[in-house]
Amino acid sequence: MKKILISMIALTAAASSFAYAAGTNDVNFQVMPMGQFTSVTVSENGQALANTPITVKGKTTSEVYTTNADGTVYLSNVTHANKQYTLQVTDKAGQSVNQNTFIRSSSSNT
C-alpha cells in the first residue's frame, strides 16, 4: 500500500509540474540606452512580440506604444529620462507581464 501511495504522489507531482511548465510563457524585456533614445524589445519564448501594445507607466503618466516587426519600441530620452517606469505587455496566453526599469538620460553616468 505504501509503495502505491508513494507512486501516486510522484506521478501527481510530475503531472502538476508539466502542466505548470506548459502554461508558463517566458516574456523578456530588453531595455537598451541608445543616445537620445532607449529601445525596449519584447519577446516571448524567444520570439519577438511584433505589433504588440506596450504600456509605459510612470508616476503620473501612462502611455501606450506599439512594437515594430522586431518587437521594439523607441522611447525618447528627452521626455522619459531619469525616471522609473513599469513596462507592461499582455502575453499570448492573455496574462499581463510587468517589468520595472529606470531610463537614464544620455548624459547620465552609468
Phi and psi restraints in degrees (range 20) as a CNS / XPLOR table:
assign (resid 1 and name C) (resid 2 and name N)
       (resid 2 and name CA) (resid 2 and name C) 1.0 -62.0 20.0 2
assign (resid 2 and name N) (resid 2 and name CA)
       (resid 2 and name C) (resid 3 and name N) 1.0 -41.7 20.0 2
assign (resid 2 and name C) (resid 3 and name N)
       (resid 3 and name CA) (resid 3 and name C) 1.0 -65.0 20.0 2
assign (resid 3 and name N) (resid 3 and name CA)
       (resid 3 and name C) (resid 4 and name N) 1.0 -38.6 20.0 2
assign (resid 3 and name C) (resid 4 and name N)
       (resid 4 and name CA) (resid 4 and name C) 1.0 -65.7 20.0 2
assign (resid 4 and name N) (resid 4 and name CA)
       (resid 4 and name C) (resid 5 and name N) 1.0 -43.9 20.0 2
assign (resid 4 and name C) (resid 5 and name N)
       (resid 5 and name CA) (resid 5 and name C) 1.0 -62.6 20.0 2
assign (resid 5 and name N) (resid 5 and name CA)
       (resid 5 and name C) (resid 6 and name N) 1.0 -44.6 20.0 2
assign (resid 5 and name C) (resid 6 and name N)
       (resid 6 and name CA) (resid 6 and name C) 1.0 -64.1 20.0 2
assign (resid 6 and name N) (resid 6 and name CA)
       (resid 6 and name C) (resid 7 and name N) 1.0 -40.9 20.0 2
assign (resid 6 and name C) (resid 7 and name N)
       (resid 7 and name CA) (resid 7 and name C) 1.0 -63.5 20.0 2
assign (resid 7 and name N) (resid 7 and name CA)
       (resid 7 and name C) (resid 8 and name N) 1.0 -40.5 20.0 2
assign (resid 7 and name C) (resid 8 and name N)
       (resid 8 and name CA) (resid 8 and name C) 1.0 -65.9 20.0 2
assign (resid 8 and name N) (resid 8 and name CA)
       (resid 8 and name C) (resid 9 and name N) 1.0 -40.9 20.0 2
assign (resid 8 and name C) (resid 9 and name N)
       (resid 9 and name CA) (resid 9 and name C) 1.0 -64.2 20.0 2
assign (resid 9 and name N) (resid 9 and name CA)
       (resid 9 and name C) (resid 10 and name N) 1.0 -44.1 20.0 2
assign (resid 9 and name C) (resid 10 and name N)
       (resid 10 and name CA) (resid 10 and name C) 1.0 -63.4 20.0 2
assign (resid 10 and name N) (resid 10 and name CA)
       (resid 10 and name C) (resid 11 and name N) 1.0 -42.4 20.0 2
assign (resid 10 and name C) (resid 11 and name N)
       (resid 11 and name CA) (resid 11 and name C) 1.0 -64.5 20.0 2
assign (resid 11 and name N) (resid 11 and name CA)
       (resid 11 and name C) (resid 12 and name N) 1.0 -42.4 20.0 2
assign (resid 11 and name C) (resid 12 and name N)
       (resid 12 and name CA) (resid 12 and name C) 1.0 -63.3 20.0 2
assign (resid 12 and name N) (resid 12 and name CA)
       (resid 12 and name C) (resid 13 and name N) 1.0 -43.4 20.0 2
assign (resid 12 and name C) (resid 13 and name N)
       (resid 13 and name CA) (resid 13 and name C) 1.0 -63.3 20.0 2
assign (resid 13 and name N) (resid 13 and name CA)
       (resid 13 and name C) (resid 14 and name N) 1.0 -42.6 20.0 2
assign (resid 13 and name C) (resid 14 and name N)
       (resid 14 and name CA) (resid 14 and name C) 1.0 -64.7 20.0 2
assign (resid 14 and name N) (resid 14 and name CA)
       (resid 14 and name C) (resid 15 and name N) 1.0 -42.4 20.0 2
assign (resid 14 and name C) (resid 15 and name N)
       (resid 15 and name CA) (resid 15 and name C) 1.0 -66.2 20.0 2
assign (resid 15 and name N) (resid 15 and name CA)
       (resid 15 and name C) (resid 16 and name N) 1.0 -39.2 20.0 2
assign (resid 15 and name C) (resid 16 and name N)
       (resid 16 and name CA) (resid 16 and name C) 1.0 -64.7 20.0 2
assign (resid 16 and name N) (resid 16 and name CA)
       (resid 16 and name C) (resid 17 and name N) 1.0 -41.8 20.0 2
assign (resid 16 and name C) (resid 17 and name N)
       (resid 17 and name CA) (resid 17 and name C) 1.0 -62.9 20.0 2
assign (resid 17 and name N) (resid 17 and name CA)
       (resid 17 and name C) (resid 18 and name N) 1.0 -42.0 20.0 2
assign (resid 17 and name C) (resid 18 and name N)
       (resid 18 and name CA) (resid 18 and name C) 1.0 -64.5 20.0 2
assign (resid 18 and name N) (resid 18 and name CA)
       (resid 18 and name C) (resid 19 and name N) 1.0 -44.4 20.0 2
assign (resid 18 and name C) (resid 19 and name N)
       (resid 19 and name CA) (resid 19 and name C) 1.0 -63.6 20.0 2
assign (resid 19 and name N) (resid 19 and name CA)
       (resid 19 and name C) (resid 20 and name N) 1.0 -40.1 20.0 2
assign (resid 19 and name C) (resid 20 and name N)
       (resid 20 and name CA) (resid 20 and name C) 1.0 -64.7 20.0 2
assign (resid 20 and name N) (resid 20 and name CA)
       (resid 20 and name C) (resid 21 and name N) 1.0 -46.7 20.0 2
assign (resid 20 and name C) (resid 21 and name N)
       (resid 21 and name CA) (resid 21 and name C) 1.0 -64.7 20.0 2
assign (resid 21 and name N) (resid 21 and name CA)
       (resid 21 and name C) (resid 22 and name N) 1.0 -37.0 20.0 2
assign (resid 21 and name C) (resid 22 and name N)
       (resid 22 and name CA) (resid 22 and name C) 1.0 -68.5 20.0 2
assign (resid 22 and name N) (resid 22 and name CA)
       (resid 22 and name C) (resid 23 and name N) 1.0 -26.5 20.0 2
assign (resid 22 and name C) (resid 23 and name N)
       (resid 23 and name CA) (resid 23 and name C) 1.0 -95.6 20.0 2
assign (resid 23 and name N) (resid 23 and name CA)
       (resid 23 and name C) (resid 24 and name N) 1.0 1.1 20.0 2
assign (resid 23 and name C) (resid 24 and name N)
       (resid 24 and name CA) (resid 24 and name C) 1.0 -101.3 20.0 2
assign (resid 24 and name N) (resid 24 and name CA)
       (resid 24 and name C) (resid 25 and name N) 1.0 130.0 20.0 2
assign (resid 24 and name C) (resid 25 and name N)
       (resid 25 and name CA) (resid 25 and name C) 1.0 -109.2 20.0 2
assign (resid 25 and name N) (resid 25 and name CA)
       (resid 25 and name C) (resid 26 and name N) 1.0 143.7 20.0 2
assign (resid 25 and name C) (resid 26 and name N)
       (resid 26 and name CA) (resid 26 and name C) 1.0 -98.6 20.0 2
assign (resid 26 and name N) (resid 26 and name CA)
       (resid 26 and name C) (resid 27 and name N) 1.0 96.6 20.0 2
assign (resid 26 and name C) (resid 27 and name N)
       (resid 27 and name CA) (resid 27 and name C) 1.0 -94.5 20.0 2
assign (resid 27 and name N) (resid 27 and name CA)
       (resid 27 and name C) (resid 28 and name N) 1.0 130.9 20.0 2
assign (resid 27 and name C) (resid 28 and name N)
       (resid 28 and name CA) (resid 28 and name C) 1.0 -123.8 20.0 2
assign (resid 28 and name N) (resid 28 and name CA)
       (resid 28 and name C) (resid 29 and name N) 1.0 132.1 20.0 2
assign (resid 28 and name C) (resid 29 and name N)
       (resid 29 and name CA) (resid 29 and name C) 1.0 -106.6 20.0 2
assign (resid 29 and name N) (resid 29 and name CA)
       (resid 29 and name C) (resid 30 and name N) 1.0 127.6 20.0 2
assign (resid 29 and name C) (resid 30 and name N)
       (resid 30 and name CA) (resid 30 and name C) 1.0 -115.4 20.0 2
assign (resid 30 and name N) (resid 30 and name CA)
       (resid 30 and name C) (resid 31 and name N) 1.0 115.2 20.0 2
assign (resid 30 and name C) (resid 31 and name N)
       (resid 31 and name CA) (resid 31 and name C) 1.0 -108.3 20.0 2
assign (resid 31 and name N) (resid 31 and name CA)
       (resid 31 and name C) (resid 32 and name N) 1.0 121.7 20.0 2
assign (resid 31 and name C) (resid 32 and name N)
       (resid 32 and name CA) (resid 32 and name C) 1.0 -135.1 20.0 2
assign (resid 32 and name N) (resid 32 and name CA)
       (resid 32 and name C) (resid 33 and name N) 1.0 119.0 20.0 2
assign (resid 32 and name C) (resid 33 and name N)
       (resid 33 and name CA) (resid 33 and name C) 1.0 -66.9 20.0 2
assign (resid 33 and name N) (resid 33 and name CA)
       (resid 33 and name C) (resid 34 and name N) 1.0 138.9 20.0 2
assign (resid 33 and name C) (resid 34 and name N)
       (resid 34 and name CA) (resid 34 and name C) 1.0 -139.2 20.0 2
assign (resid 34 and name N) (resid 34 and name CA)
       (resid 34 and name C) (resid 35 and name N) 1.0 65.5 20.0 2
assign (resid 34 and name C) (resid 35 and name N)
       (resid 35 and name CA) (resid 35 and name C) 1.0 70.4 20.0 2
assign (resid 35 and name N) (resid 35 and name CA)
       (resid 35 and name C) (resid 36 and name N) 1.0 -112.9 20.0 2
assign (resid 35 and name C) (resid 36 and name N)
       (resid 36 and name CA) (resid 36 and name C) 1.0 -85.6 20.0 2
assign (resid 36 and name N) (resid 36 and name CA)
       (resid 36 and name C) (resid 37 and name N) 1.0 -0.7 20.0 2
assign (resid 36 and name C) (resid 37 and name N)
       (resid 37 and name CA) (resid 37 and name C) 1.0 -130.4 20.0 2
assign (resid 37 and name N) (resid 37 and name CA)
       (resid 37 and name C) (resid 38 and name N) 1.0 159.1 20.0 2
assign (resid 37 and name C) (resid 38 and name N)
       (resid 38 and name CA) (resid 38 and name C) 1.0 -120.9 20.0 2
assign (resid 38 and name N) (resid 38 and name CA)
       (resid 38 and name C) (resid 39 and name N) 1.0 127.2 20.0 2
assign (resid 38 and name C) (resid 39 and name N)
       (resid 39 and name CA) (resid 39 and name C) 1.0 -93.7 20.0 2
assign (resid 39 and name N) (resid 39 and name CA)
       (resid 39 and name C) (resid 40 and name N) 1.0 140.3 20.0 2
assign (resid 39 and name C) (resid 40 and name N)
       (resid 40 and name CA) (resid 40 and name C) 1.0 -123.3 20.0 2
assign (resid 40 and name N) (resid 40 and name CA)
       (resid 40 and name C) (resid 41 and name N) 1.0 115.1 20.0 2
assign (resid 40 and name C) (resid 41 and name N)
       (resid 41 and name CA) (resid 41 and name C) 1.0 -111.5 20.0 2
assign (resid 41 and name N) (resid 41 and name CA)
       (resid 41 and name C) (resid 42 and name N) 1.0 131.8 20.0 2
assign (resid 41 and name C) (resid 42 and name N)
       (resid 42 and name CA) (resid 42 and name C) 1.0 -118.7 20.0 2
assign (resid 42 and name N) (resid 42 and name CA)
       (resid 42 and name C) (resid 43 and name N) 1.0 131.9 20.0 2
assign (resid 42 and name C) (resid 43 and name N)
       (resid 43 and name CA) (resid 43 and name C) 1.0 -135.7 20.0 2
assign (resid 43 and name N) (resid 43 and name CA)
       (resid 43 and name C) (resid 44 and name N) 1.0 157.3 20.0 2
assign (resid 43 and name C) (resid 44 and name N)
       (resid 44 and name CA) (resid 44 and name C) 1.0 -131.6 20.0 2
assign (resid 44 and name N) (resid 44 and name CA)
       (resid 44 and name C) (resid 45 and name N) 1.0 122.0 20.0 2
assign (resid 44 and name C) (resid 45 and name N)
       (resid 45 and name CA) (resid 45 and name C) 1.0 52.3 20.0 2
assign (resid 45 and name N) (resid 45 and name CA)
       (resid 45 and name C) (resid 46 and name N) 1.0 38.1 20.0 2
assign (resid 45 and name C) (resid 46 and name N)
       (resid 46 and name CA) (resid 46 and name C) 1.0 84.9 20.0 2
assign (resid 46 and name N) (resid 46 and name CA)
       (resid 46 and name C) (resid 47 and name N) 1.0 -4.9 20.0 2
assign (resid 46 and name C) (resid 47 and name N)
       (resid 47 and name CA) (resid 47 and name C) 1.0 -105.0 20.0 2
assign (resid 47 and name N) (resid 47 and name CA)
       (resid 47 and name C) (resid 48 and name N) 1.0 132.7 20.0 2
assign (resid 47 and name C) (resid 48 and name N)
       (resid 48 and name CA) (resid 48 and name C) 1.0 -59.6 20.0 2
assign (resid 48 and name N) (resid 48 and name CA)
       (resid 48 and name C) (resid 49 and name N) 1.0 137.8 20.0 2
assign (resid 48 and name C) (resid 49 and name N)
       (resid 49 and name CA) (resid 49 and name C) 1.0 -89.8 20.0 2
assign (resid 49 and name N) (resid 49 and name CA)
       (resid 49 and name C) (resid 50 and name N) 1.0 83.1 20.0 2
assign (resid 49 and name C) (resid 50 and name N)
       (resid 50 and name CA) (resid 50 and name C) 1.0 -74.9 20.0 2
assign (resid 50 and name N) (resid 50 and name CA)
       (resid 50 and name C) (resid 51 and name N) 1.0 145.6 20.0 2
assign (resid 50 and name C) (resid 51 and name N)
       (resid 51 and name CA) (resid 51 and name C) 1.0 52.7 20.0 2
assign (resid 51 and name N) (resid 51 and name CA)
       (resid 51 and name C) (resid 52 and name N) 1.0 42.2 20.0 2
assign (resid 51 and name C) (resid 52 and name N)
       (resid 52 and name CA) (resid 52 and name C) 1.0 -112.7 20.0 2
assign (resid 52 and name N) (resid 52 and name CA)
       (resid 52 and name C) (resid 53 and name N) 1.0 132.6 20.0 2
assign (resid 52 and name C) (resid 53 and name N)
       (resid 53 and name CA) (resid 53 and name C) 1.0 -66.2 20.0 2
assign (resid 53 and name N) (resid 53 and name CA)
       (resid 53 and name C) (resid 54 and name N) 1.0 136.1 20.0 2
assign (resid 53 and name C) (resid 54 and name N)
       (resid 54 and name CA) (resid 54 and name C) 1.0 -127.9 20.0 2
assign (resid 54 and name N) (resid 54 and name CA)
       (resid 54 and name C) (resid 55 and name N) 1.0 125.9 20.0 2
assign (resid 54 and name C) (resid 55 and name N)
       (resid 55 and name CA) (resid 55 and name C) 1.0 -95.0 20.0 2
assign (resid 55 and name N) (resid 55 and name CA)
       (resid 55 and name C) (resid 56 and name N) 1.0 131.9 20.0 2
assign (resid 55 and name C) (resid 56 and name N)
       (resid 56 and name CA) (resid 56 and name C) 1.0 -112.8 20.0 2
assign (resid 56 and name N) (resid 56 and name CA)
       (resid 56 and name C) (resid 57 and name N) 1.0 108.0 20.0 2
assign (resid 56 and name C) (resid 57 and name N)
       (resid 57 and name CA) (resid 57 and name C) 1.0 -106.6 20.0 2
assign (resid 57 and name N) (resid 57 and name CA)
       (resid 57 and name C) (resid 58 and name N) 1.0 124.5 20.0 2
assign (resid 57 and name C) (resid 58 and name N)
       (resid 58 and name CA) (resid 58 and name C) 1.0 -104.1 20.0 2
assign (resid 58 and name N) (resid 58 and name CA)
       (resid 58 and name C) (resid 59 and name N) 1.0 -168.9 20.0 2
assign (resid 58 and name C) (resid 59 and name N)
       (resid 59 and name CA) (resid 59 and name C) 1.0 -60.5 20.0 2
assign (resid 59 and name N) (resid 59 and name CA)
       (resid 59 and name C) (resid 60 and name N) 1.0 -44.0 20.0 2
assign (resid 59 and name C) (resid 60 and name N)
       (resid 60 and name CA) (resid 60 and name C) 1.0 -124.9 20.0 2
assign (resid 60 and name N) (resid 60 and name CA)
       (resid 60 and name C) (resid 61 and name N) 1.0 6.2 20.0 2
assign (resid 60 and name C) (resid 61 and name N)
       (resid 61 and name CA) (resid 61 and name C) 1.0 -129.3 20.0 2
assign (resid 61 and name N) (resid 61 and name CA)
       (resid 61 and name C) (resid 62 and name N) 1.0 158.2 20.0 2
assign (resid 61 and name C) (resid 62 and name N)
       (resid 62 and name CA) (resid 62 and name C) 1.0 -149.1 20.0 2
assign (resid 62 and name N) (resid 62 and name CA)
       (resid 62 and name C) (resid 63 and name N) 1.0 119.6 20.0 2
assign (resid 62 and name C) (resid 63 and name N)
       (resid 63 and name CA) (resid 63 and name C) 1.0 -125.5 20.0 2
assign (resid 63 and name N) (resid 63 and name CA)
       (resid 63 and name C) (resid 64 and name N) 1.0 145.2 20.0 2
assign (resid 63 and name C) (resid 64 and name N)
       (resid 64 and name CA) (resid 64 and name C) 1.0 -113.2 20.0 2
assign (resid 64 and name N) (resid 64 and name CA)
       (resid 64 and name C) (resid 65 and name N) 1.0 128.4 20.0 2
assign (resid 64 and name C) (resid 65 and name N)
       (resid 65 and name CA) (resid 65 and name C) 1.0 -117.7 20.0 2
assign (resid 65 and name N) (resid 65 and name CA)
       (resid 65 and name C) (resid 66 and name N) 1.0 162.8 20.0 2
assign (resid 65 and name C) (resid 66 and name N)
       (resid 66 and name CA) (resid 66 and name C) 1.0 -118.8 20.0 2
assign (resid 66 and name N) (resid 66 and name CA)
       (resid 66 and name C) (resid 67 and name N) 1.0 129.4 20.0 2
assign (resid 66 and name C) (resid 67 and name N)
       (resid 67 and name CA) (resid 67 and name C) 1.0 -67.3 20.0 2
assign (resid 67 and name N) (resid 67 and name CA)
       (resid 67 and name C) (resid 68 and name N) 1.0 153.8 20.0 2
assign (resid 67 and name C) (resid 68 and name N)
       (resid 68 and name CA) (resid 68 and name C) 1.0 -83.9 20.0 2
assign (resid 68 and name N) (resid 68 and name CA)
       (resid 68 and name C) (resid 69 and name N) 1.0 -169.9 20.0 2
assign (resid 68 and name C) (resid 69 and name N)
       (resid 69 and name CA) (resid 69 and name C) 1.0 -62.1 20.0 2
assign (resid 69 and name N) (resid 69 and name CA)
       (resid 69 and name C) (resid 70 and name N) 1.0 -22.9 20.0 2
assign (resid 69 and name C) (resid 70 and name N)
       (resid 70 and name CA) (resid 70 and name C) 1.0 -92.3 20.0 2
assign (resid 70 and name N) (resid 70 and name CA)
       (resid 70 and name C) (resid 71 and name N) 1.0 4.2 20.0 2
assign (resid 70 and name C) (resid 71 and name N)
       (resid 71 and name CA) (resid 71 and name C) 1.0 78.2 20.0 2
assign (resid 71 and name N) (resid 71 and name CA)
       (resid 71 and name C) (resid 72 and name N) 1.0 23.2 20.0 2
assign (resid 71 and name C) (resid 72 and name N)
       (resid 72 and name CA) (resid 72 and name C) 1.0 -118.1 20.0 2
assign (resid 72 and name N) (resid 72 and name CA)
       (resid 72 and name C) (resid 73 and name N) 1.0 142.8 20.0 2
assign (resid 72 and name C) (resid 73 and name N)
       (resid 73 and name CA) (resid 73 and name C) 1.0 -123.9 20.0 2
assign (resid 73 and name N) (resid 73 and name CA)
       (resid 73 and name C) (resid 74 and name N) 1.0 155.1 20.0 2
assign (resid 73 and name C) (resid 74 and name N)
       (resid 74 and name CA) (resid 74 and name C) 1.0 -118.6 20.0 2
assign (resid 74 and name N) (resid 74 and name CA)
       (resid 74 and name C) (resid 75 and name N) 1.0 126.0 20.0 2
assign (resid 74 and name C) (resid 75 and name N)
       (resid 75 and name CA) (resid 75 and name C) 1.0 -107.7 20.0 2
assign (resid 75 and name N) (resid 75 and name CA)
       (resid 75 and name C) (resid 76 and name N) 1.0 134.0 20.0 2
assign (resid 75 and name C) (resid 76 and name N)
       (resid 76 and name CA) (resid 76 and name C) 1.0 -70.7 20.0 2
assign (resid 76 and name N) (resid 76 and name CA)
       (resid 76 and name C) (resid 77 and name N) 1.0 129.2 20.0 2
assign (resid 76 and name C) (resid 77 and name N)
       (resid 77 and name CA) (resid 77 and name C) 1.0 -74.5 20.0 2
assign (resid 77 and name N) (resid 77 and name CA)
       (resid 77 and name C) (resid 78 and name N) 1.0 -14.5 20.0 2
assign (resid 77 and name C) (resid 78 and name N)
       (resid 78 and name CA) (resid 78 and name C) 1.0 -68.0 20.0 2
assign (resid 78 and name N) (resid 78 and name CA)
       (resid 78 and name C) (resid 79 and name N) 1.0 -44.4 20.0 2
assign (resid 78 and name C) (resid 79 and name N)
       (resid 79 and name CA) (resid 79 and name C) 1.0 -96.4 20.0 2
assign (resid 79 and name N) (resid 79 and name CA)
       (resid 79 and name C) (resid 80 and name N) 1.0 -19.6 20.0 2
assign (resid 79 and name C) (resid 80 and name N)
       (resid 80 and name CA) (resid 80 and name C) 1.0 -110.6 20.0 2
assign (resid 80 and name N) (resid 80 and name CA)
       (resid 80 and name C) (resid 81 and name N) 1.0 -3.4 20.0 2
assign (resid 80 and name C) (resid 81 and name N)
       (resid 81 and name CA) (resid 81 and name C) 1.0 -69.4 20.0 2
assign (resid 81 and name N) (resid 81 and name CA)
       (resid 81 and name C) (resid 82 and name N) 1.0 149.8 20.0 2
assign (resid 81 and name C) (resid 82 and name N)
       (resid 82 and name CA) (resid 82 and name C) 1.0 58.5 20.0 2
assign (resid 82 and name N) (resid 82 and name CA)
       (resid 82 and name C) (resid 83 and name N) 1.0 39.6 20.0 2
assign (resid 82 and name C) (resid 83 and name N)
       (resid 83 and name CA) (resid 83 and name C) 1.0 -137.9 20.0 2
assign (resid 83 and name N) (resid 83 and name CA)
       (resid 83 and name C) (resid 84 and name N) 1.0 152.4 20.0 2
assign (resid 83 and name C) (resid 84 and name N)
       (resid 84 and name CA) (resid 84 and name C) 1.0 -89.1 20.0 2
assign (resid 84 and name N) (resid 84 and name CA)
       (resid 84 and name C) (resid 85 and name N) 1.0 135.3 20.0 2
assign (resid 84 and name C) (resid 85 and name N)
       (resid 85 and name CA) (resid 85 and name C) 1.0 -133.3 20.0 2
assign (resid 85 and name N) (resid 85 and name CA)
       (resid 85 and name C) (resid 86 and name N) 1.0 155.6 20.0 2
assign (resid 85 and name C) (resid 86 and name N)
       (resid 86 and name CA) (resid 86 and name C) 1.0 -109.7 20.0 2
assign (resid 86 and name N) (resid 86 and name CA)
       (resid 86 and name C) (resid 87 and name N) 1.0 123.1 20.0 2
assign (resid 86 and name C) (resid 87 and name N)
       (resid 87 and name CA) (resid 87 and name C) 1.0 -95.3 20.0 2
assign (resid 87 and name N) (resid 87 and name CA)
       (resid 87 and name C) (resid 88 and name N) 1.0 134.8 20.0 2
assign (resid 87 and name C) (resid 88 and name N)
       (resid 88 and name CA) (resid 88 and name C) 1.0 -137.2 20.0 2
assign (resid 88 and name N) (resid 88 and name CA)
       (resid 88 and name C) (resid 89 and name N) 1.0 131.2 20.0 2
assign (resid 88 and name C) (resid 89 and name N)
       (resid 89 and name CA) (resid 89 and name C) 1.0 -133.7 20.0 2
assign (resid 89 and name N) (resid 89 and name CA)
       (resid 89 and name C) (resid 90 and name N) 1.0 164.4 20.0 2
assign (resid 89 and name C) (resid 90 and name N)
       (resid 90 and name CA) (resid 90 and name C) 1.0 -109.5 20.0 2
assign (resid 90 and name N) (resid 90 and name CA)
       (resid 90 and name C) (resid 91 and name N) 1.0 124.8 20.0 2
assign (resid 90 and name C) (resid 91 and name N)
       (resid 91 and name CA) (resid 91 and name C) 1.0 -77.3 20.0 2
assign (resid 91 and name N) (resid 91 and name CA)
       (resid 91 and name C) (resid 92 and name N) 1.0 178.7 20.0 2
assign (resid 91 and name C) (resid 92 and name N)
       (resid 92 and name CA) (resid 92 and name C) 1.0 -64.7 20.0 2
assign (resid 92 and name N) (resid 92 and name CA)
       (resid 92 and name C) (resid 93 and name N) 1.0 -21.1 20.0 2
assign (resid 92 and name C) (resid 93 and name N)
       (resid 93 and name CA) (resid 93 and name C) 1.0 -88.4 20.0 2
assign (resid 93 and name N) (resid 93 and name CA)
       (resid 93 and name C) (resid 94 and name N) 1.0 0.2 20.0 2
assign (resid 93 and name C) (resid 94 and name N)
       (resid 94 and name CA) (resid 94 and name C) 1.0 87.4 20.0 2
assign (resid 94 and name N) (resid 94 and name CA)
       (resid 94 and name C) (resid 95 and name N) 1.0 8.7 20.0 2
assign (resid 94 and name C) (resid 95 and name N)
       (resid 95 and name CA) (resid 95 and name C) 1.0 -89.7 20.0 2
assign (resid 95 and name N) (resid 95 and name CA)
       (resid 95 and name C) (resid 96 and name N) 1.0 137.4 20.0 2
assign (resid 95 and name C) (resid 96 and name N)
       (resid 96 and name CA) (resid 96 and name C) 1.0 -79.0 20.0 2
assign (resid 96 and name N) (resid 96 and name CA)
       (resid 96 and name C) (resid 97 and name N) 1.0 131.6 20.0 2
assign (resid 96 and name C) (resid 97 and name N)
       (resid 97 and name CA) (resid 97 and name C) 1.0 -122.9 20.0 2
assign (resid 97 and name N) (resid 97 and name CA)
       (resid 97 and name C) (resid 98 and name N) 1.0 130.9 20.0 2
assign (resid 97 and name C) (resid 98 and name N)
       (resid 98 and name CA) (resid 98 and name C) 1.0 -121.5 20.0 2
assign (resid 98 and name N) (resid 98 and name CA)
       (resid 98 and name C) (resid 99 and name N) 1.0 151.0 20.0 2
assign (resid 98 and name C) (resid 99 and name N)
       (resid 99 and name CA) (resid 99 and name C) 1.0 -144.6 20.0 2
assign (resid 99 and name N) (resid 99 and name CA)
       (resid 99 and name C) (resid 100 and name N) 1.0 134.2 20.0 2
assign (resid 99 and name C) (resid 100 and name N)
       (resid 100 and name CA) (resid 100 and name C) 1.0 -88.4 20.0 2
assign (resid 100 and name N) (resid 100 and name CA)
       (resid 100 and name C) (resid 101 and name N) 1.0 140.8 20.0 2
assign (resid 100 and name C) (resid 101 and name N)
       (resid 101 and name CA) (resid 101 and name C) 1.0 -149.1 20.0 2
assign (resid 101 and name N) (resid 101 and name CA)
       (resid 101 and name C) (resid 102 and name N) 1.0 155.9 20.0 2
assign (resid 101 and name C) (resid 102 and name N)
       (resid 102 and name CA) (resid 102 and name C) 1.0 -113.1 20.0 2
assign (resid 102 and name N) (resid 102 and name CA)
       (resid 102 and name C) (resid 103 and name N) 1.0 125.6 20.0 2
assign (resid 102 and name C) (resid 103 and name N)
       (resid 103 and name CA) (resid 103 and name C) 1.0 -101.2 20.0 2
assign (resid 103 and name N) (resid 103 and name CA)
       (resid 103 and name C) (resid 104 and name N) 1.0 120.1 20.0 2
assign (resid 103 and name C) (resid 104 and name N)
       (resid 104 and name CA) (resid 104 and name C) 1.0 -89.8 20.0 2
assign (resid 104 and name N) (resid 104 and name CA)
       (resid 104 and name C) (resid 105 and name N) 1.0 154.6 20.0 2
assign (resid 104 and name C) (resid 105 and name N)
       (resid 105 and name CA) (resid 105 and name C) 1.0 -75.9 20.0 2
assign (resid 105 and name N) (resid 105 and name CA)
       (resid 105 and name C) (resid 106 and name N) 1.0 160.4 20.0 2
assign (resid 105 and name C) (resid 106 and name N)
       (resid 106 and name CA) (resid 106 and name C) 1.0 -66.5 20.0 2
assign (resid 106 and name N) (resid 106 and name CA)
       (resid 106 and name C) (resid 107 and name N) 1.0 -17.8 20.0 2
assign (resid 106 and name C) (resid 107 and name N)
       (resid 107 and name CA) (resid 107 and name C) 1.0 -98.6 20.0 2
assign (resid 107 and name N) (resid 107 and name CA)
       (resid 107 and name C) (resid 108 and name N) 1.0 -1.7 20.0 2
assign (resid 107 and name C) (resid 108 and name N)
       (resid 108 and name CA) (resid 108 and name C) 1.0 -74.3 20.0 2
assign (resid 108 and name N) (resid 108 and name CA)
       (resid 108 and name C) (resid 109 and name N) 1.0 146.7 20.0 2
assign (resid 108 and name C) (resid 109 and name N)
       (resid 109 and name CA) (resid 109 and name C) 1.0 -79.2 20.0 2
assign (resid 109 and name N) (resid 109 and name CA)
       (resid 109 and name C) (resid 110 and name N) 1.0 145.3 20.0 2
